[in-house]
Amino acid sequence: MSDAAQPTAAEVRAAAEAVKTALDRHLAAVERRSGEDDPAVYDAFNQLAAAAEAYDELLYDRYDEVTPFEIPGADDSLPPYTGPEEPSALSVLIRRDYAVAEPQRLMAQARRVEAADEEGEGVASSGTVHGALGLLFGEFEPDEIASRHKEFGLEEGDSTLWVTAADEAAEPGEWLEAPFEQVEPQRVVCRFDVSAVFDDEFDDDLEDADLEEEELEEDVEEDVEEDLEEDLEEELDADGDGVPERLGVDRRGP
């Protein structure tokens, strides 16, 4: 970054003051909390996170220095639920990502579907990847594809499921053009996320646990060896000839 683009010292100082102010507001909101999901606490949290992130960026740009905090994103968690207590309608939003790992397998499965379709017009849609995807997703339910994705040459990516509450069911065809644009985070009842990121974190924890177990086993082996050496020394005979008494060596001859 050029010197001209760097923030001034005064801007960094102002960002630091903004963090202090946000801290005071957050503490005041927590002290006045009216319930577990108090919107005021949520807003104060987001303001504090934004102020801290801005200060962290300016501090780094100006002085090449960082703060000791991990700044959480304001959108990492859902806001408090403000939907109806007794929803009369629900919307379930699902997104599943896939990678086309084996295109030939994908198109082979599509050809089987095409061959079994007696009403087909003979158009070889299965000859391309996008045509094969259209055939398979038109033939099978999304849940079946999710359970059989390997058969179709697909590799699972991240997925998420959101359950949102509504006062009444939407009119038929009302949201089909933009199914996810009108989601209100405050009306999300629950959500479930699946990501390889979580698996990586779990694997890292397992690796750390395995390493600690290996170190523990090595320490135990060393302690056992030391104890055996000490026991052996103690069992040597008293006359100092270096022969353990328990061996029962008879030195009197025939």
MODELLER restraints for C-alpha pairs under 7 A, 6 or more apart:
rsr = mdl.restraints
at = mdl.atoms
rsr.add(forms.Gaussian(group=physical.xy_distance, feature=features.Distance(at['CA:6:A'], at['CA:61:A']), mean=6.04, stdev=0.5))
rsr.add(forms.Gaussian(group=physical.xy_distance, feature=features.Distance(at['CA:6:A'], at['CA:62:A']), mean=5.77, stdev=0.5))
rsr.add(forms.Gaussian(group=physical.xy_distance, feature=features.Distance(at['CA:7:A'], at['CA:58:A']), mean=6.41, stdev=0.5))
rsr.add(forms.Gaussian(group=physical.xy_distance, feature=features.Distance(at['CA:7:A'], at['CA:61:A']), mean=6.83, stdev=0.5))
rsr.add(forms.Gaussian(group=physical.xy_distance, feature=features.Distance(at['CA:7:A'], at['CA:62:A']), mean=5.77, stdev=0.5))
rsr.add(forms.Gaussian(group=physical.xy_distance, feature=features.Distance(at['CA:8:A'], at['CA:62:A']), mean=7.00, stdev=0.5))
rsr.add(forms.Gaussian(group=physical.xy_distance, feature=features.Distance(at['CA:12:A'], at['CA:55:A']), mean=6.59, stdev=0.5))
rsr.add(forms.Gaussian(group=physical.xy_distance, feature=features.Distance(at['CA:12:A'], at['CA:58:A']), mean=5.76, stdev=0.5))
rsr.add(forms.Gaussian(group=physical.xy_distance, feature=features.Distance(at['CA:12:A'], at['CA:59:A']), mean=6.09, stdev=0.5))
rsr.add(forms.Gaussian(group=physical.xy_distance, feature=features.Distance(at['CA:15:A'], at['CA:51:A']), mean=7.00, stdev=0.5))
rsr.add(forms.Gaussian(group=physical.xy_distance, feature=features.Distance(at['CA:15:A'], at['CA:54:A']), mean=6.83, stdev=0.5))
rsr.add(forms.Gaussian(group=physical.xy_distance, feature=features.Distance(at['CA:15:A'], at['CA:55:A']), mean=4.99, stdev=0.5))
rsr.add(forms.Gaussian(group=physical.xy_distance, feature=features.Distance(at['CA:16:A'], at['CA:55:A']), mean=5.95, stdev=0.5))
rsr.add(forms.Gaussian(group=physical.xy_distance, feature=features.Distance(at['CA:18:A'], at['CA:51:A']), mean=6.20, stdev=0.5))
rsr.add(forms.Gaussian(group=physical.xy_distance, feature=features.Distance(at['CA:19:A'], at['CA:48:A']), mean=6.50, stdev=0.5))
rsr.add(forms.Gaussian(group=physical.xy_distance, feature=features.Distance(at['CA:19:A'], at['CA:51:A']), mean=5.26, stdev=0.5))
rsr.add(forms.Gaussian(group=physical.xy_distance, feature=features.Distance(at['CA:19:A'], at['CA:52:A']), mean=5.65, stdev=0.5))
rsr.add(forms.Gaussian(group=physical.xy_distance, feature=features.Distance(at['CA:22:A'], at['CA:47:A']), mean=6.41, stdev=0.5))
rsr.add(forms.Gaussian(group=physical.xy_distance, feature=features.Distance(at['CA:22:A'], at['CA:48:A']), mean=4.92, stdev=0.5))
rsr.add(forms.Gaussian(group=physical.xy_distance, feature=features.Distance(at['CA:22:A'], at['CA:51:A']), mean=6.99, stdev=0.5))
rsr.add(forms.Gaussian(group=physical.xy_distance, feature=features.Distance(at['CA:23:A'], at['CA:48:A']), mean=6.25, stdev=0.5))
rsr.add(forms.Gaussian(group=physical.xy_distance, feature=features.Distance(at['CA:25:A'], at['CA:44:A']), mean=6.39, stdev=0.5))
rsr.add(forms.Gaussian(group=physical.xy_distance, feature=features.Distance(at['CA:26:A'], at['CA:41:A']), mean=6.64, stdev=0.5))
rsr.add(forms.Gaussian(group=physical.xy_distance, feature=features.Distance(at['CA:26:A'], at['CA:44:A']), mean=4.86, stdev=0.5))
rsr.add(forms.Gaussian(group=physical.xy_distance, feature=features.Distance(at['CA:26:A'], at['CA:45:A']), mean=6.13, stdev=0.5))
rsr.add(forms.Gaussian(group=physical.xy_distance, feature=features.Distance(at['CA:26:A'], at['CA:48:A']), mean=6.96, stdev=0.5))
rsr.add(forms.Gaussian(group=physical.xy_distance, feature=features.Distance(at['CA:29:A'], at['CA:40:A']), mean=6.13, stdev=0.5))
rsr.add(forms.Gaussian(group=physical.xy_distance, feature=features.Distance(at['CA:29:A'], at['CA:41:A']), mean=5.23, stdev=0.5))
rsr.add(forms.Gaussian(group=physical.xy_distance, feature=features.Distance(at['CA:29:A'], at['CA:44:A']), mean=6.81, stdev=0.5))
rsr.add(forms.Gaussian(group=physical.xy_distance, feature=features.Distance(at['CA:30:A'], at['CA:41:A']), mean=5.86, stdev=0.5))
rsr.add(forms.Gaussian(group=physical.xy_distance, feature=features.Distance(at['CA:33:A'], at['CA:41:A']), mean=6.83, stdev=0.5))
rsr.add(forms.Gaussian(group=physical.xy_distance, feature=features.Distance(at['CA:37:A'], at['CA:80:A']), mean=5.25, stdev=0.5))
rsr.add(forms.Gaussian(group=physical.xy_distance, feature=features.Distance(at['CA:39:A'], at['CA:80:A']), mean=6.46, stdev=0.5))
rsr.add(forms.Gaussian(group=physical.xy_distance, feature=features.Distance(at['CA:42:A'], at['CA:79:A']), mean=6.89, stdev=0.5))
rsr.add(forms.Gaussian(group=physical.xy_distance, feature=features.Distance(at['CA:46:A'], at['CA:74:A']), mean=5.21, stdev=0.5))
rsr.add(forms.Gaussian(group=physical.xy_distance, feature=features.Distance(at['CA:49:A'], at['CA:71:A']), mean=6.23, stdev=0.5))
rsr.add(forms.Gaussian(group=physical.xy_distance, feature=features.Distance(at['CA:49:A'], at['CA:72:A']), mean=6.39, stdev=0.5))
rsr.add(forms.Gaussian(group=physical.xy_distance, feature=features.Distance(at['CA:49:A'], at['CA:73:A']), mean=6.90, stdev=0.5))
rsr.add(forms.Gaussian(group=physical.xy_distance, feature=features.Distance(at['CA:49:A'], at['CA:74:A']), mean=6.54, stdev=0.5))
rsr.add(forms.Gaussian(group=physical.xy_distance, feature=features.Distance(at['CA:52:A'], at['CA:71:A']), mean=6.86, stdev=0.5))
rsr.add(forms.Gaussian(group=physical.xy_distance, feature=features.Distance(at['CA:53:A'], at['CA:71:A']), mean=6.07, stdev=0.5))
rsr.add(forms.Gaussian(group=physical.xy_distance, feature=features.Distance(at['CA:56:A'], at['CA:66:A']), mean=6.13, stdev=0.5))
rsr.add(forms.Gaussian(group=physical.xy_distance, feature=features.Distance(at['CA:56:A'], at['CA:67:A']), mean=6.11, stdev=0.5))
rsr.add(forms.Gaussian(group=physical.xy_distance, feature=features.Distance(at['CA:59:A'], at['CA:65:A']), mean=5.90, stdev=0.5))
rsr.add(forms.Gaussian(group=physical.xy_distance, feature=features.Distance(at['CA:59:A'], at['CA:66:A']), mean=6.53, stdev=0.5))
rsr.add(forms.Gaussian(group=physical.xy_distance, feature=features.Distance(at['CA:60:A'], at['CA:66:A']), mean=5.64, stdev=0.5))
rsr.add(forms.Gaussian(group=physical.xy_distance, feature=features.Distance(at['CA:78:A'], at['CA:185:A']), mean=6.27, stdev=0.5))
rsr.add(forms.Gaussian(group=physical.xy_distance, feature=features.Distance(at['CA:79:A'], at['CA:185:A']), mean=6.50, stdev=0.5))
rsr.add(forms.Gaussian(group=physical.xy_distance, feature=features.Distance(at['CA:79:A'], at['CA:186:A']), mean=5.66, stdev=0.5))
rsr.add(forms.Gaussian(group=physical.xy_distance, feature=features.Distance(at['CA:80:A'], at['CA:186:A']), mean=5.97, stdev=0.5))
rsr.add(forms.Gaussian(group=physical.xy_distance, feature=features.Distance(at['CA:81:A'], at['CA:186:A']), mean=4.74, stdev=0.5))
rsr.add(forms.Gaussian(group=physical.xy_distance, feature=features.Distance(at['CA:81:A'], at['CA:187:A']), mean=5.64, stdev=0.5))
rsr.add(forms.Gaussian(group=physical.xy_distance, feature=features.Distance(at['CA:81:A'], at['CA:188:A']), mean=6.68, stdev=0.5))
rsr.add(forms.Gaussian(group=physical.xy_distance, feature=features.Distance(at['CA:81:A'], at['CA:189:A']), mean=6.96, stdev=0.5))
rsr.add(forms.Gaussian(group=physical.xy_distance, feature=features.Distance(at['CA:82:A'], at['CA:186:A']), mean=5.37, stdev=0.5))
rsr.add(forms.Gaussian(group=physical.xy_distance, feature=features.Distance(at['CA:82:A'], at['CA:187:A']), mean=5.99, stdev=0.5))
rsr.add(forms.Gaussian(group=physical.xy_distance, feature=features.Distance(at['CA:83:A'], at['CA:165:A']), mean=6.39, stdev=0.5))
rsr.add(forms.Gaussian(group=physical.xy_distance, feature=features.Distance(at['CA:83:A'], at['CA:186:A']), mean=6.57, stdev=0.5))
rsr.add(forms.Gaussian(group=physical.xy_distance, feature=features.Distance(at['CA:83:A'], at['CA:187:A']), mean=4.72, stdev=0.5))
rsr.add(forms.Gaussian(group=physical.xy_distance, feature=features.Distance(at['CA:84:A'], at['CA:167:A']), mean=6.67, stdev=0.5))
rsr.add(forms.Gaussian(group=physical.xy_distance, feature=features.Distance(at['CA:87:A'], at['CA:165:A']), mean=5.66, stdev=0.5))
rsr.add(forms.Gaussian(group=physical.xy_distance, feature=features.Distance(at['CA:87:A'], at['CA:166:A']), mean=5.90, stdev=0.5))
rsr.add(forms.Gaussian(group=physical.xy_distance, feature=features.Distance(at['CA:87:A'], at['CA:167:A']), mean=5.91, stdev=0.5))
rsr.add(forms.Gaussian(group=physical.xy_distance, feature=features.Distance(at['CA:88:A'], at['CA:166:A']), mean=6.60, stdev=0.5))
rsr.add(forms.Gaussian(group=physical.xy_distance, feature=features.Distance(at['CA:88:A'], at['CA:167:A']), mean=5.75, stdev=0.5))
rsr.add(forms.Gaussian(group=physical.xy_distance, feature=features.Distance(at['CA:88:A'], at['CA:168:A']), mean=5.80, stdev=0.5))
rsr.add(forms.Gaussian(group=physical.xy_distance, feature=features.Distance(at['CA:89:A'], at['CA:165:A']), mean=6.14, stdev=0.5))
rsr.add(forms.Gaussian(group=physical.xy_distance, feature=features.Distance(at['CA:89:A'], at['CA:166:A']), mean=5.08, stdev=0.5))
rsr.add(forms.Gaussian(group=physical.xy_distance, feature=features.Distance(at['CA:89:A'], at['CA:167:A']), mean=6.22, stdev=0.5))
rsr.add(forms.Gaussian(group=physical.xy_distance, feature=features.Distance(at['CA:89:A'], at['CA:168:A']), mean=5.28, stdev=0.5))
rsr.add(forms.Gaussian(group=physical.xy_distance, feature=features.Distance(at['CA:89:A'], at['CA:169:A']), mean=5.23, stdev=0.5))
rsr.add(forms.Gaussian(group=physical.xy_distance, feature=features.Distance(at['CA:90:A'], at['CA:163:A']), mean=6.82, stdev=0.5))
rsr.add(forms.Gaussian(group=physical.xy_distance, feature=features.Distance(at['CA:90:A'], at['CA:164:A']), mean=5.67, stdev=0.5))
rsr.add(forms.Gaussian(group=physical.xy_distance, feature=features.Distance(at['CA:90:A'], at['CA:165:A']), mean=4.76, stdev=0.5))
rsr.add(forms.Gaussian(group=physical.xy_distance, feature=features.Distance(at['CA:90:A'], at['CA:166:A']), mean=5.74, stdev=0.5))
rsr.add(forms.Gaussian(group=physical.xy_distance, feature=features.Distance(at['CA:91:A'], at['CA:163:A']), mean=5.89, stdev=0.5))
rsr.add(forms.Gaussian(group=physical.xy_distance, feature=features.Distance(at['CA:91:A'], at['CA:164:A']), mean=5.21, stdev=0.5))
rsr.add(forms.Gaussian(group=physical.xy_distance, feature=features.Distance(at['CA:91:A'], at['CA:165:A']), mean=6.51, stdev=0.5))
rsr.add(forms.Gaussian(group=physical.xy_distance, feature=features.Distance(at['CA:92:A'], at['CA:161:A']), mean=6.97, stdev=0.5))
rsr.add(forms.Gaussian(group=physical.xy_distance, feature=features.Distance(at['CA:92:A'], at['CA:162:A']), mean=5.71, stdev=0.5))
rsr.add(forms.Gaussian(group=physical.xy_distance, feature=features.Distance(at['CA:92:A'], at['CA:163:A']), mean=4.64, stdev=0.5))
rsr.add(forms.Gaussian(group=physical.xy_distance, feature=features.Distance(at['CA:92:A'], at['CA:164:A']), mean=6.40, stdev=0.5))
rsr.add(forms.Gaussian(group=physical.xy_distance, feature=features.Distance(at['CA:93:A'], at['CA:161:A']), mean=5.63, stdev=0.5))
rsr.add(forms.Gaussian(group=physical.xy_distance, feature=features.Distance(at['CA:93:A'], at['CA:162:A']), mean=4.99, stdev=0.5))
rsr.add(forms.Gaussian(group=physical.xy_distance, feature=features.Distance(at['CA:93:A'], at['CA:163:A']), mean=6.40, stdev=0.5))
rsr.add(forms.Gaussian(group=physical.xy_distance, feature=features.Distance(at['CA:94:A'], at['CA:160:A']), mean=5.83, stdev=0.5))
rsr.add(forms.Gaussian(group=physical.xy_distance, feature=features.Distance(at['CA:94:A'], at['CA:161:A']), mean=4.50, stdev=0.5))
rsr.add(forms.Gaussian(group=physical.xy_distance, feature=features.Distance(at['CA:94:A'], at['CA:162:A']), mean=6.45, stdev=0.5))
rsr.add(forms.Gaussian(group=physical.xy_distance, feature=features.Distance(at['CA:95:A'], at['CA:159:A']), mean=5.48, stdev=0.5))
rsr.add(forms.Gaussian(group=physical.xy_distance, feature=features.Distance(at['CA:95:A'], at['CA:160:A']), mean=5.42, stdev=0.5))
rsr.add(forms.Gaussian(group=physical.xy_distance, feature=features.Distance(at['CA:95:A'], at['CA:161:A']), mean=6.59, stdev=0.5))
rsr.add(forms.Gaussian(group=physical.xy_distance, feature=features.Distance(at['CA:96:A'], at['CA:158:A']), mean=6.26, stdev=0.5))
rsr.add(forms.Gaussian(group=physical.xy_distance, feature=features.Distance(at['CA:96:A'], at['CA:159:A']), mean=4.31, stdev=0.5))
rsr.add(forms.Gaussian(group=physical.xy_distance, feature=features.Distance(at['CA:96:A'], at['CA:160:A']), mean=6.65, stdev=0.5))
rsr.add(forms.Gaussian(group=physical.xy_distance, feature=features.Distance(at['CA:97:A'], at['CA:156:A']), mean=6.34, stdev=0.5))
rsr.add(forms.Gaussian(group=physical.xy_distance, feature=features.Distance(at['CA:97:A'], at['CA:157:A']), mean=4.80, stdev=0.5))
rsr.add(forms.Gaussian(group=physical.xy_distance, feature=features.Distance(at['CA:97:A'], at['CA:158:A']), mean=5.56, stdev=0.5))
rsr.add(forms.Gaussian(group=physical.xy_distance, feature=features.Distance(at['CA:97:A'], at['CA:159:A']), mean=6.09, stdev=0.5))
rsr.add(forms.Gaussian(group=physical.xy_distance, feature=features.Distance(at['CA:98:A'], at['CA:154:A']), mean=6.11, stdev=0.5))
rsr.add(forms.Gaussian(group=physical.xy_distance, feature=features.Distance(at['CA:98:A'], at['CA:155:A']), mean=5.38, stdev=0.5))
rsr.add(forms.Gaussian(group=physical.xy_distance, feature=features.Distance(at['CA:98:A'], at['CA:156:A']), mean=4.72, stdev=0.5))
rsr.add(forms.Gaussian(group=physical.xy_distance, feature=features.Distance(at['CA:98:A'], at['CA:157:A']), mean=5.07, stdev=0.5))
rsr.add(forms.Gaussian(group=physical.xy_distance, feature=features.Distance(at['CA:99:A'], at['CA:154:A']), mean=5.68, stdev=0.5))
rsr.add(forms.Gaussian(group=physical.xy_distance, feature=features.Distance(at['CA:99:A'], at['CA:155:A']), mean=5.01, stdev=0.5))
rsr.add(forms.Gaussian(group=physical.xy_distance, feature=features.Distance(at['CA:99:A'], at['CA:156:A']), mean=6.54, stdev=0.5))
rsr.add(forms.Gaussian(group=physical.xy_distance, feature=features.Distance(at['CA:99:A'], at['CA:157:A']), mean=6.89, stdev=0.5))
rsr.add(forms.Gaussian(group=physical.xy_distance, feature=features.Distance(at['CA:100:A'], at['CA:153:A']), mean=6.25, stdev=0.5))
rsr.add(forms.Gaussian(group=physical.xy_distance, feature=features.Distance(at['CA:100:A'], at['CA:154:A']), mean=4.80, stdev=0.5))
rsr.add(forms.Gaussian(group=physical.xy_distance, feature=features.Distance(at['CA:100:A'], at['CA:155:A']), mean=6.36, stdev=0.5))
rsr.add(forms.Gaussian(group=physical.xy_distance, feature=features.Distance(at['CA:101:A'], at['CA:153:A']), mean=5.57, stdev=0.5))
rsr.add(forms.Gaussian(group=physical.xy_distance, feature=features.Distance(at['CA:101:A'], at['CA:154:A']), mean=5.26, stdev=0.5))
rsr.add(forms.Gaussian(group=physical.xy_distance, feature=features.Distance(at['CA:101:A'], at['CA:155:A']), mean=5.81, stdev=0.5))
rsr.add(forms.Gaussian(group=physical.xy_distance, feature=features.Distance(at['CA:102:A'], at['CA:153:A']), mean=4.46, stdev=0.5))
rsr.add(forms.Gaussian(group=physical.xy_distance, feature=features.Distance(at['CA:102:A'], at['CA:154:A']), mean=6.63, stdev=0.5))
rsr.add(forms.Gaussian(group=physical.xy_distance, feature=features.Distance(at['CA:103:A'], at['CA:129:A']), mean=6.50, stdev=0.5))
rsr.add(forms.Gaussian(group=physical.xy_distance, feature=features.Distance(at['CA:103:A'], at['CA:153:A']), mean=6.32, stdev=0.5))
rsr.add(forms.Gaussian(group=physical.xy_distance, feature=features.Distance(at['CA:105:A'], at['CA:152:A']), mean=6.13, stdev=0.5))
rsr.add(forms.Gaussian(group=physical.xy_distance, feature=features.Distance(at['CA:105:A'], at['CA:153:A']), mean=5.22, stdev=0.5))
rsr.add(forms.Gaussian(group=physical.xy_distance, feature=features.Distance(at['CA:106:A'], at['CA:132:A']), mean=6.66, stdev=0.5))
rsr.add(forms.Gaussian(group=physical.xy_distance, feature=features.Distance(at['CA:106:A'], at['CA:152:A']), mean=4.79, stdev=0.5))
rsr.add(forms.Gaussian(group=physical.xy_distance, feature=features.Distance(at['CA:106:A'], at['CA:153:A']), mean=4.96, stdev=0.5))
rsr.add(forms.Gaussian(group=physical.xy_distance, feature=features.Distance(at['CA:107:A'], at['CA:126:A']), mean=5.44, stdev=0.5))
rsr.add(forms.Gaussian(group=physical.xy_distance, feature=features.Distance(at['CA:107:A'], at['CA:127:A']), mean=6.51, stdev=0.5))
rsr.add(forms.Gaussian(group=physical.xy_distance, feature=features.Distance(at['CA:107:A'], at['CA:129:A']), mean=6.49, stdev=0.5))
rsr.add(forms.Gaussian(group=physical.xy_distance, feature=features.Distance(at['CA:107:A'], at['CA:132:A']), mean=5.38, stdev=0.5))
rsr.add(forms.Gaussian(group=physical.xy_distance, feature=features.Distance(at['CA:109:A'], at['CA:152:A']), mean=6.33, stdev=0.5))
rsr.add(forms.Gaussian(group=physical.xy_distance, feature=features.Distance(at['CA:110:A'], at['CA:126:A']), mean=5.32, stdev=0.5))
rsr.add(forms.Gaussian(group=physical.xy_distance, feature=features.Distance(at['CA:110:A'], at['CA:132:A']), mean=5.14, stdev=0.5))
rsr.add(forms.Gaussian(group=physical.xy_distance, feature=features.Distance(at['CA:110:A'], at['CA:135:A']), mean=6.08, stdev=0.5))
rsr.add(forms.Gaussian(group=physical.xy_distance, feature=features.Distance(at['CA:110:A'], at['CA:136:A']), mean=5.98, stdev=0.5))
rsr.add(forms.Gaussian(group=physical.xy_distance, feature=features.Distance(at['CA:111:A'], at['CA:126:A']), mean=5.46, stdev=0.5))
rsr.add(forms.Gaussian(group=physical.xy_distance, feature=features.Distance(at['CA:125:A'], at['CA:131:A']), mean=4.77, stdev=0.5))
rsr.add(forms.Gaussian(group=physical.xy_distance, feature=features.Distance(at['CA:125:A'], at['CA:132:A']), mean=6.25, stdev=0.5))
rsr.add(forms.Gaussian(group=physical.xy_distance, feature=features.Distance(at['CA:126:A'], at['CA:132:A']), mean=4.44, stdev=0.5))
rsr.add(forms.Gaussian(group=physical.xy_distance, feature=features.Distance(at['CA:149:A'], at['CA:155:A']), mean=6.66, stdev=0.5))
rsr.add(forms.Gaussian(group=physical.xy_distance, feature=features.Distance(at['CA:157:A'], at['CA:195:A']), mean=6.93, stdev=0.5))
rsr.add(forms.Gaussian(group=physical.xy_distance, feature=features.Distance(at['CA:158:A'], at['CA:194:A']), mean=5.58, stdev=0.5))
rsr.add(forms.Gaussian(group=physical.xy_distance, feature=features.Distance(at['CA:158:A'], at['CA:195:A']), mean=4.50, stdev=0.5))
rsr.add(forms.Gaussian(group=physical.xy_distance, feature=features.Distance(at['CA:158:A'], at['CA:196:A']), mean=6.67, stdev=0.5))
rsr.add(forms.Gaussian(group=physical.xy_distance, feature=features.Distance(at['CA:159:A'], at['CA:193:A']), mean=5.92, stdev=0.5))
rsr.add(forms.Gaussian(group=physical.xy_distance, feature=features.Distance(at['CA:159:A'], at['CA:194:A']), mean=5.17, stdev=0.5))
rsr.add(forms.Gaussian(group=physical.xy_distance, feature=features.Distance(at['CA:159:A'], at['CA:195:A']), mean=6.60, stdev=0.5))
rsr.add(forms.Gaussian(group=physical.xy_distance, feature=features.Distance(at['CA:160:A'], at['CA:192:A']), mean=5.64, stdev=0.5))
rsr.add(forms.Gaussian(group=physical.xy_distance, feature=features.Distance(at['CA:160:A'], at['CA:193:A']), mean=4.39, stdev=0.5))
rsr.add(forms.Gaussian(group=physical.xy_distance, feature=features.Distance(at['CA:160:A'], at['CA:194:A']), mean=6.21, stdev=0.5))
rsr.add(forms.Gaussian(group=physical.xy_distance, feature=features.Distance(at['CA:161:A'], at['CA:191:A']), mean=5.45, stdev=0.5))
rsr.add(forms.Gaussian(group=physical.xy_distance, feature=features.Distance(at['CA:161:A'], at['CA:192:A']), mean=5.21, stdev=0.5))
rsr.add(forms.Gaussian(group=physical.xy_distance, feature=features.Distance(at['CA:161:A'], at['CA:193:A']), mean=6.55, stdev=0.5))
rsr.add(forms.Gaussian(group=physical.xy_distance, feature=features.Distance(at['CA:162:A'], at['CA:188:A']), mean=6.68, stdev=0.5))
rsr.add(forms.Gaussian(group=physical.xy_distance, feature=features.Distance(at['CA:162:A'], at['CA:190:A']), mean=6.10, stdev=0.5))
rsr.add(forms.Gaussian(group=physical.xy_distance, feature=features.Distance(at['CA:162:A'], at['CA:191:A']), mean=4.38, stdev=0.5))
rsr.add(forms.Gaussian(group=physical.xy_distance, feature=features.Distance(at['CA:162:A'], at['CA:192:A']), mean=6.68, stdev=0.5))
rsr.add(forms.Gaussian(group=physical.xy_distance, feature=features.Distance(at['CA:163:A'], at['CA:188:A']), mean=5.73, stdev=0.5))
rsr.add(forms.Gaussian(group=physical.xy_distance, feature=features.Distance(at['CA:163:A'], at['CA:189:A']), mean=5.53, stdev=0.5))
rsr.add(forms.Gaussian(group=physical.xy_distance, feature=features.Distance(at['CA:163:A'], at['CA:190:A']), mean=5.51, stdev=0.5))
rsr.add(forms.Gaussian(group=physical.xy_distance, feature=features.Distance(at['CA:163:A'], at['CA:191:A']), mean=6.22, stdev=0.5))
rsr.add(forms.Gaussian(group=physical.xy_distance, feature=features.Distance(at['CA:164:A'], at['CA:187:A']), mean=5.42, stdev=0.5))
rsr.add(forms.Gaussian(group=physical.xy_distance, feature=features.Distance(at['CA:164:A'], at['CA:188:A']), mean=4.20, stdev=0.5))
rsr.add(forms.Gaussian(group=physical.xy_distance, feature=features.Distance(at['CA:164:A'], at['CA:189:A']), mean=5.38, stdev=0.5))
rsr.add(forms.Gaussian(group=physical.xy_distance, feature=features.Distance(at['CA:165:A'], at['CA:187:A']), mean=5.49, stdev=0.5))
rsr.add(forms.Gaussian(group=physical.xy_distance, feature=features.Distance(at['CA:165:A'], at['CA:188:A']), mean=6.37, stdev=0.5))
rsr.add(forms.Gaussian(group=physical.xy_distance, feature=features.Distance(at['CA:165:A'], at['CA:189:A']), mean=6.43, stdev=0.5))
rsr.add(forms.Gaussian(group=physical.xy_distance, feature=features.Distance(at['CA:235:A'], at['CA:244:A']), mean=5.46, stdev=0.5))
rsr.add(forms.Gaussian(group=physical.xy_distance, feature=features.Distance(at['CA:235:A'], at['CA:245:A']), mean=6.28, stdev=0.5))
rsr.add(forms.Gaussian(group=physical.xy_distance, feature=features.Distance(at['CA:236:A'], at['CA:242:A']), mean=5.90, stdev=0.5))
rsr.add(forms.Gaussian(group=physical.xy_distance, feature=features.Distance(at['CA:236:A'], at['CA:243:A']), mean=5.63, stdev=0.5))
rsr.add(forms.Gaussian(group=physical.xy_distance, feature=features.Distance(at['CA:236:A'], at['CA:244:A']), mean=4.07, stdev=0.5))
rsr.add(forms.Gaussian(group=physical.xy_distance, feature=features.Distance(at['CA:236:A'], at['CA:245:A']), mean=5.93, stdev=0.5))
rsr.add(forms.Gaussian(group=physical.xy_distance, feature=features.Distance(at['CA:237:A'], at['CA:243:A']), mean=6.10, stdev=0.5))
rsr.add(forms.Gaussian(group=physical.xy_distance, feature=features.Distance(at['CA:237:A'], at['CA:244:A']), mean=5.53, stdev=0.5))
rsr.add(forms.Gaussian(group=physical.xy_distance, feature=features.Distance(at['CA:237:A'], at['CA:245:A']), mean=5.21, stdev=0.5))
